[in-house]
Protein backbone atom coordinates (compact mmCIF):
# COMPACT_ATOMS: atom_id res chain seq x y z
CA UNK A 1 0.00 0.00 0.00
CA UNK A 2 2.85 2.39 0.82
CA UNK A 3 4.33 1.81 -2.64
CA UNK A 4 0.99 2.80 -4.21
CA UNK A 5 0.02 5.76 -2.02
CA UNK A 6 3.03 8.01 -2.57
CA UNK A 7 3.20 10.90 -0.06
CA UNK A 8 2.39 14.41 -1.30
CA UNK A 9 4.71 17.29 -0.45
CA UNK A 10 2.93 19.76 1.82
CA UNK A 11 3.75 22.63 -0.55
CA UNK A 12 1.42 21.02 -3.07
CA UNK A 13 -1.77 20.90 -1.04
CA UNK A 14 -2.81 24.55 -1.67
CA UNK A 15 -2.43 23.99 -5.43
CA UNK A 16 -4.27 20.69 -5.32
CA UNK A 17 -7.12 22.35 -3.40
CA UNK A 18 -7.23 25.22 -5.90
CA UNK A 19 -7.32 22.84 -8.86
CA UNK A 20 -10.02 20.72 -7.20
CA UNK A 21 -12.19 23.76 -6.43
CA UNK A 22 -11.83 25.06 -9.98
CA UNK A 23 -12.71 21.62 -11.33
CA UNK A 24 -15.87 21.53 -9.24
CA UNK A 25 -16.88 24.93 -10.58
CA UNK A 26 -16.19 23.85 -14.15
CA UNK A 27 -18.19 20.66 -13.66
CA UNK A 28 -21.13 22.71 -12.43
CA UNK A 29 -20.94 24.81 -15.59
CA UNK A 30 -20.34 21.93 -18.01
CA UNK A 31 -19.44 18.29 -17.37
CA UNK A 32 -16.71 18.09 -20.09
CA UNK A 33 -14.97 21.10 -18.54
CA UNK A 34 -15.18 19.42 -15.15
CA UNK A 35 -13.56 16.28 -16.52
CA UNK A 36 -10.74 18.36 -17.99
CA UNK A 37 -10.32 20.02 -14.61
CA UNK A 38 -10.19 16.60 -12.93
CA UNK A 39 -7.36 15.54 -15.23
CA UNK A 40 -5.42 18.69 -14.34
CA UNK A 41 -6.08 18.11 -10.63
CA UNK A 42 -4.74 14.57 -10.87
CA UNK A 43 -1.68 15.88 -12.71
CA UNK A 44 -1.15 18.40 -9.88
CA UNK A 45 -1.27 15.56 -7.33
CA UNK A 46 1.24 13.63 -9.45
CA UNK A 47 3.54 16.64 -9.76
CA UNK A 48 3.80 17.17 -5.99
CA UNK A 49 4.46 13.52 -5.13
CA UNK A 50 7.24 13.09 -2.60
CA UNK A 51 8.44 9.47 -2.40
CA UNK A 52 10.97 8.28 0.15
CA UNK A 53 14.47 7.57 -1.11
CA UNK A 54 17.27 5.28 0.09
CA UNK A 55 20.45 7.34 0.40
CA UNK A 56 23.88 5.66 0.70
CA UNK A 57 25.49 6.51 4.05
CA UNK A 58 29.20 6.34 3.25
CA UNK A 59 31.17 9.53 3.81
CA UNK A 60 32.51 11.20 0.68
CA UNK A 61 29.63 10.34 -1.63
CA UNK A 62 27.84 13.19 -3.41
CA UNK A 63 24.32 12.25 -4.51
CA UNK A 64 21.99 13.92 -6.96
CA UNK A 65 19.87 16.73 -5.51
CA UNK A 66 17.20 16.23 -8.17
CA UNK A 67 15.37 13.68 -10.29
CA UNK A 68 15.93 14.08 -14.01
CA UNK A 69 18.38 13.77 -16.86
CA UNK A 70 22.03 14.75 -16.53
CA UNK A 71 21.98 17.61 -19.01
CA UNK A 72 25.69 18.36 -19.04
CA UNK A 73 28.98 17.66 -17.25
CA UNK A 74 31.51 20.43 -17.84
CA UNK A 75 33.88 22.94 -16.28
CA UNK A 76 32.23 26.20 -15.23
CA UNK A 77 32.72 29.06 -12.83
CA UNK A 78 30.51 28.75 -9.75
CA UNK A 79 28.03 31.61 -9.14
CA UNK A 80 30.00 34.63 -7.90
CA UNK A 81 27.53 35.30 -5.10
CA UNK A 82 28.63 32.07 -3.40
CA UNK A 83 32.24 33.29 -2.98
CA UNK A 84 33.85 30.07 -4.18
CA UNK A 85 36.68 31.68 -6.12
CA UNK A 86 37.30 32.17 -9.82
CA UNK A 87 38.60 28.73 -10.74
CA UNK A 88 36.28 26.64 -12.94
CA UNK A 89 34.86 23.55 -11.22
CA UNK A 90 33.18 20.45 -12.59
CA UNK A 91 29.49 21.29 -12.91
CA UNK A 92 26.80 18.62 -13.23
CA UNK A 93 23.44 19.93 -14.45
CA UNK A 94 20.33 17.83 -13.76
CA UNK A 95 17.26 18.87 -15.75
CA UNK A 96 13.78 18.15 -14.37
CA UNK A 97 10.83 18.06 -16.74
CA UNK A 98 7.25 18.51 -15.56
CA UNK A 99 6.83 14.75 -15.05
CA UNK A 100 9.80 14.31 -12.69
CA UNK A 101 9.63 14.47 -8.90
CA UNK A 102 10.46 18.08 -8.06
CA UNK A 103 11.41 17.74 -4.39
CA UNK A 104 15.12 18.56 -4.06
CA UNK A 105 17.53 16.84 -1.67
CA UNK A 106 20.86 17.71 -0.04
CA UNK A 107 23.76 16.11 -1.98
CA UNK A 108 26.07 15.32 0.97
CA UNK A 109 26.64 15.69 4.69
CA UNK A 110 27.94 19.05 5.87
CA UNK A 111 27.07 22.56 6.99
CA UNK A 112 25.35 25.27 4.96
CA UNK A 113 27.88 28.10 4.84
CA UNK A 114 26.21 30.44 2.35
CA UNK A 115 22.82 31.05 0.76
CA UNK A 116 22.40 33.49 -2.10
CA UNK A 117 19.26 34.22 -4.12
CA UNK A 118 19.53 36.05 -7.42
CA UNK A 119 16.55 37.17 -9.53
CA UNK A 120 16.80 36.68 -13.25
CA UNK A 121 15.13 35.56 -16.45
CA UNK A 122 13.21 32.40 -17.29
CA UNK A 123 14.94 30.82 -20.27
CA UNK A 124 14.40 27.13 -20.94
CA UNK A 125 16.36 25.43 -18.12
CA UNK A 126 17.90 22.96 -20.59
CA UNK A 127 19.90 25.77 -22.22
CA UNK A 128 23.47 26.51 -21.07
CA UNK A 129 22.68 30.19 -20.55
CA UNK A 130 20.09 29.30 -17.90
CA UNK A 131 22.90 28.76 -15.36
CA UNK A 132 24.06 32.34 -15.85
CA UNK A 133 20.92 34.35 -16.55
CA UNK A 134 17.94 32.58 -14.94
CA UNK A 135 16.53 33.20 -11.50
CA UNK A 136 18.39 30.99 -9.05
CA UNK A 137 18.96 30.03 -5.44
CA UNK A 138 22.56 29.10 -4.69
CA UNK A 139 23.76 27.07 -1.73
CA UNK A 140 27.36 26.55 -0.59
CA UNK A 141 27.96 23.52 1.60
CA UNK A 142 31.13 22.74 3.55
CA UNK A 143 31.81 19.11 4.41
CA UNK A 144 33.33 17.86 7.65
CA UNK A 145 36.62 17.50 5.78
CA UNK A 146 36.58 21.18 4.83
CA UNK A 147 35.65 20.71 1.16
CA UNK A 148 33.30 23.22 -0.45
CA UNK A 149 30.66 22.35 -3.01
CA UNK A 150 27.67 24.23 -4.35
CA UNK A 151 24.23 23.30 -5.56
CA UNK A 152 22.02 25.77 -7.35
CA UNK A 153 18.26 25.65 -7.94
CA UNK A 154 17.50 27.28 -11.29
CA UNK A 155 14.05 28.39 -12.46
CA UNK A 156 12.97 27.32 -15.94
CA UNK A 157 10.72 28.42 -18.76
CA UNK A 158 7.50 27.82 -16.82
CA UNK A 159 9.00 27.59 -13.33
CA UNK A 160 8.15 30.72 -11.38
CA UNK A 161 8.83 29.71 -7.81
CA UNK A 162 11.93 28.37 -6.07
CA UNK A 163 11.52 27.10 -2.51
CA UNK A 164 14.61 26.58 -0.34
CA UNK A 165 14.11 25.70 3.32
CA UNK A 166 17.77 25.85 4.36
CA UNK A 167 19.47 28.41 6.61
CA UNK A 168 23.11 29.40 7.01
CA UNK A 169 24.89 27.46 9.73
CA UNK A 170 22.47 24.53 9.44
CA UNK A 171 23.92 21.02 9.66
CA UNK A 172 22.49 18.76 6.96
CA UNK A 173 22.68 15.14 5.88
CA UNK A 174 22.80 13.68 2.39
CA UNK A 175 19.36 12.90 1.04
CA UNK A 176 17.43 15.29 3.27
CA UNK A 177 14.66 17.25 1.56
CA UNK A 178 15.45 20.93 1.34
CA UNK A 179 13.06 22.48 -1.20
CA UNK A 180 11.48 22.28 -4.64
CA UNK A 181 10.97 24.25 -7.84
CA UNK A 182 7.65 24.75 -9.63
CA UNK A 183 7.12 23.63 -12.49
CA UNK A 184 10.03 22.18 -14.50
CA UNK A 185 13.54 23.35 -13.88
CA UNK A 186 17.14 22.36 -13.15
CA UNK A 187 19.67 21.92 -10.34
CA UNK A 188 23.41 22.42 -10.91
CA UNK A 189 26.05 20.84 -8.66
CA UNK A 190 29.57 22.31 -8.55
CA UNK A 191 31.93 19.63 -7.25
CA UNK A 192 34.85 20.39 -4.94
CA UNK A 193 38.14 21.04 -6.73
CA UNK A 194 39.79 17.79 -7.81
CA UNK A 195 36.68 15.64 -7.40
CA UNK A 196 35.80 13.74 -10.59
CA UNK A 197 32.20 13.34 -11.88
CA UNK A 198 30.95 9.75 -12.04
CA UNK A 199 27.96 10.39 -14.32
CA UNK A 200 27.64 11.24 -18.01
CA UNK A 201 25.22 13.42 -20.03
CA UNK A 202 22.00 11.64 -20.87
CA UNK A 203 22.04 9.47 -17.74
CA UNK A 204 18.95 9.61 -15.51
CA UNK A 205 19.51 10.64 -11.91
CA UNK A 206 17.37 9.93 -8.86
CA UNK A 207 17.43 12.52 -6.09
CA UNK A 208 19.06 11.26 -2.92
CA UNK A 209 20.16 7.97 -4.51
CA UNK A 210 22.25 8.40 -7.68
CA UNK A 211 25.93 8.98 -6.84
CA UNK A 212 27.25 11.93 -8.86
CA UNK A 213 30.78 11.84 -7.44
CA UNK A 214 32.93 10.24 -4.77
CA UNK A 215 35.50 12.34 -2.94
CA UNK A 216 37.58 9.21 -2.36
CA UNK A 217 37.47 7.94 -5.95
CA UNK A 218 40.74 7.67 -7.86
CA UNK A 219 39.28 6.79 -11.26
CA UNK A 220 39.14 9.17 -14.25
CA UNK A 221 35.95 10.85 -15.40
CA UNK A 222 33.51 8.37 -16.91
CA UNK A 223 32.22 8.21 -20.47
CA UNK A 224 29.17 6.46 -21.82
CA UNK A 225 26.65 6.24 -24.62
CA UNK A 226 23.14 5.14 -25.44
CA UNK A 227 22.81 1.37 -25.92
ZASE-150264 format. One line per 10 residues: number of its first residue (from 1); for each residue x, y, z of C-alpha. Coordinates in nm, 4 decimals. Layout:
// ZASE-150264
NUM) X/Y/Z | ... .
This chain:
// ZASE-150264
1) 0.0000/0.0000/0.0000 | 0.2851/0.2388/0.0819 | 0.4328/0.1811/-0.2639 | 0.0994/0.2800/-0.4215 | 0.0018/0.5761/-0.2023 | 0.3033/0.8014/-0.2571 | 0.3204/1.0904/-0.0062 | 0.2395/1.4411/-0.1296 | 0.4714/1.7289/-0.0455 | 0.2934/1.9764/0.1816 .
11) 0.3751/2.2629/-0.0548 | 0.1424/2.1020/-0.3074 | -0.1769/2.0904/-0.1045 | -0.2806/2.4546/-0.1672 | -0.2428/2.3992/-0.5431 | -0.4274/2.0688/-0.5324 | -0.7115/2.2349/-0.3403 | -0.7232/2.5221/-0.5897 | -0.7322/2.2840/-0.8862 | -1.0020/2.0724/-0.7204 .
21) -1.2195/2.3756/-0.6429 | -1.1828/2.5061/-0.9980 | -1.2709/2.1619/-1.1329 | -1.5868/2.1528/-0.9243 | -1.6883/2.4933/-1.0579 | -1.6190/2.3852/-1.4150 | -1.8188/2.0658/-1.3655 | -2.1133/2.2709/-1.2433 | -2.0943/2.4811/-1.5593 | -2.0337/2.1927/-1.8011 .
31) -1.9441/1.8290/-1.7374 | -1.6713/1.8091/-2.0085 | -1.4970/2.1095/-1.8536 | -1.5183/1.9419/-1.5146 | -1.3559/1.6277/-1.6525 | -1.0738/1.8360/-1.7993 | -1.0317/2.0021/-1.4615 | -1.0195/1.6605/-1.2931 | -0.7355/1.5537/-1.5233 | -0.5418/1.8693/-1.4335 .
41) -0.6079/1.8107/-1.0630 | -0.4739/1.4565/-1.0872 | -0.1678/1.5883/-1.2709 | -0.1145/1.8397/-0.9881 | -0.1267/1.5563/-0.7331 | 0.1240/1.3634/-0.9449 | 0.3544/1.6643/-0.9758 | 0.3804/1.7167/-0.5990 | 0.4457/1.3516/-0.5126 | 0.7236/1.3089/-0.2601 .
51) 0.8438/0.9474/-0.2401 | 1.0969/0.8279/0.0152 | 1.4467/0.7566/-0.1108 | 1.7268/0.5277/0.0090 | 2.0451/0.7342/0.0399 | 2.3882/0.5660/0.0700 | 2.5494/0.6508/0.4046 | 2.9204/0.6344/0.3249 | 3.1174/0.9533/0.3812 | 3.2511/1.1199/0.0676 .
61) 2.9632/1.0337/-0.1629 | 2.7841/1.3193/-0.3414 | 2.4319/1.2247/-0.4509 | 2.1993/1.3917/-0.6959 | 1.9874/1.6734/-0.5508 | 1.7195/1.6229/-0.8171 | 1.5373/1.3685/-1.0288 | 1.5932/1.4078/-1.4006 | 1.8383/1.3774/-1.6860 | 2.2032/1.4749/-1.6527 .
71) 2.1984/1.7611/-1.9014 | 2.5695/1.8358/-1.9036 | 2.8981/1.7665/-1.7247 | 3.1508/2.0429/-1.7841 | 3.3876/2.2936/-1.6281 | 3.2231/2.6195/-1.5235 | 3.2715/2.9063/-1.2830 | 3.0510/2.8752/-0.9747 | 2.8032/3.1609/-0.9139 | 3.0004/3.4629/-0.7902 .
81) 2.7530/3.5299/-0.5098 | 2.8629/3.2068/-0.3405 | 3.2238/3.3294/-0.2977 | 3.3853/3.0072/-0.4183 | 3.6679/3.1680/-0.6117 | 3.7299/3.2173/-0.9823 | 3.8603/2.8733/-1.0740 | 3.6276/2.6640/-1.2940 | 3.4858/2.3555/-1.1215 | 3.3182/2.0449/-1.2593 .
91) 2.9485/2.1289/-1.2908 | 2.6802/1.8619/-1.3227 | 2.3437/1.9932/-1.4455 | 2.0330/1.7826/-1.3759 | 1.7258/1.8866/-1.5752 | 1.3780/1.8145/-1.4365 | 1.0833/1.8059/-1.6740 | 0.7247/1.8507/-1.5564 | 0.6831/1.4746/-1.5050 | 0.9804/1.4312/-1.2686 .
101) 0.9626/1.4467/-0.8896 | 1.0464/1.8084/-0.8058 | 1.1413/1.7742/-0.4391 | 1.5119/1.8559/-0.4057 | 1.7526/1.6843/-0.1672 | 2.0864/1.7713/-0.0043 | 2.3763/1.6110/-0.1978 | 2.6065/1.5319/0.0965 | 2.6644/1.5694/0.4695 | 2.7943/1.9048/0.5869 .
111) 2.7071/2.2562/0.6986 | 2.5347/2.5265/0.4964 | 2.7880/2.8098/0.4842 | 2.6210/3.0437/0.2349 | 2.2823/3.1052/0.0760 | 2.2396/3.3490/-0.2105 | 1.9257/3.4219/-0.4124 | 1.9535/3.6045/-0.7424 | 1.6551/3.7168/-0.9533 | 1.6796/3.6684/-1.3251 .
121) 1.5132/3.5562/-1.6453 | 1.3211/3.2400/-1.7285 | 1.4944/3.0819/-2.0266 | 1.4395/2.7130/-2.0939 | 1.6355/2.5428/-1.8125 | 1.7902/2.2961/-2.0592 | 1.9900/2.5773/-2.2218 | 2.3467/2.6507/-2.1069 | 2.2682/3.0195/-2.0554 | 2.0094/2.9297/-1.7898 .
131) 2.2903/2.8763/-1.5361 | 2.4064/3.2342/-1.5850 | 2.0921/3.4352/-1.6547 | 1.7941/3.2580/-1.4945 | 1.6527/3.3202/-1.1501 | 1.8394/3.0993/-0.9052 | 1.8962/3.0032/-0.5436 | 2.2555/2.9104/-0.4691 | 2.3765/2.7068/-0.1727 | 2.7357/2.6545/-0.0595 .
141) 2.7963/2.3519/0.1602 | 3.1133/2.2741/0.3552 | 3.1813/1.9109/0.4409 | 3.3332/1.7858/0.7651 | 3.6622/1.7500/0.5776 | 3.6578/2.1176/0.4828 | 3.5647/2.0711/0.1164 | 3.3298/2.3223/-0.0449 | 3.0658/2.2346/-0.3013 | 2.7669/2.4232/-0.4347 .
151) 2.4227/2.3301/-0.5560 | 2.2017/2.5774/-0.7350 | 1.8258/2.5649/-0.7941 | 1.7498/2.7279/-1.1293 | 1.4055/2.8392/-1.2459 | 1.2973/2.7320/-1.5938 | 1.0716/2.8423/-1.8760 | 0.7497/2.7824/-1.6822 | 0.8997/2.7591/-1.3330 | 0.8154/3.0720/-1.1382 .
161) 0.8826/2.9709/-0.7813 | 1.1928/2.8367/-0.6070 | 1.1524/2.7103/-0.2514 | 1.4605/2.6579/-0.0339 | 1.4112/2.5696/0.3319 | 1.7769/2.5853/0.4364 | 1.9472/2.8407/0.6610 | 2.3113/2.9397/0.7006 | 2.4888/2.7458/0.9735 | 2.2468/2.4535/0.9437 .
171) 2.3921/2.1018/0.9662 | 2.2488/1.8759/0.6958 | 2.2681/1.5144/0.5880 | 2.2801/1.3679/0.2390 | 1.9361/1.2898/0.1042 | 1.7426/1.5291/0.3272 | 1.4660/1.7247/0.1560 | 1.5452/2.0935/0.1343 | 1.3055/2.2476/-0.1199 | 1.1485/2.2278/-0.4643 .
181) 1.0965/2.4245/-0.7842 | 0.7647/2.4746/-0.9628 | 0.7124/2.3635/-1.2489 | 1.0029/2.2177/-1.4499 | 1.3545/2.3347/-1.3877 | 1.7138/2.2360/-1.3146 | 1.9672/2.1920/-1.0341 | 2.3408/2.2421/-1.0911 | 2.6046/2.0840/-0.8659 | 2.9565/2.2310/-0.8548 .
191) 3.1931/1.9631/-0.7250 | 3.4854/2.0389/-0.4935 | 3.8139/2.1044/-0.6734 | 3.9789/1.7792/-0.7808 | 3.6681/1.5636/-0.7402 | 3.5801/1.3739/-1.0592 | 3.2205/1.3339/-1.1882 | 3.0945/0.9752/-1.2038 | 2.7960/1.0389/-1.4322 | 2.7644/1.1244/-1.8014 .
201) 2.5224/1.3416/-2.0026 | 2.2003/1.1639/-2.0872 | 2.2042/0.9474/-1.7744 | 1.8953/0.9610/-1.5514 | 1.9512/1.0637/-1.1912 | 1.7374/0.9930/-0.8856 | 1.7432/1.2521/-0.6086 | 1.9063/1.1258/-0.2915 | 2.0165/0.7975/-0.4514 | 2.2251/0.8403/-0.7677 .
211) 2.5929/0.8982/-0.6845 | 2.7247/1.1934/-0.8864 | 3.0775/1.1835/-0.7442 | 3.2934/1.0243/-0.4768 | 3.5497/1.2344/-0.2938 | 3.7585/0.9209/-0.2362 | 3.7467/0.7943/-0.5950 | 4.0736/0.7671/-0.7862 | 3.9275/0.6788/-1.1259 | 3.9142/0.9169/-1.4246 .
221) 3.5949/1.0851/-1.5403 | 3.3514/0.8374/-1.6913 | 3.2224/0.8213/-2.0469 | 2.9172/0.6459/-2.1821 | 2.6646/0.6242/-2.4622 | 2.3137/0.5137/-2.5436 | 2.2805/0.1370/-2.5920 .
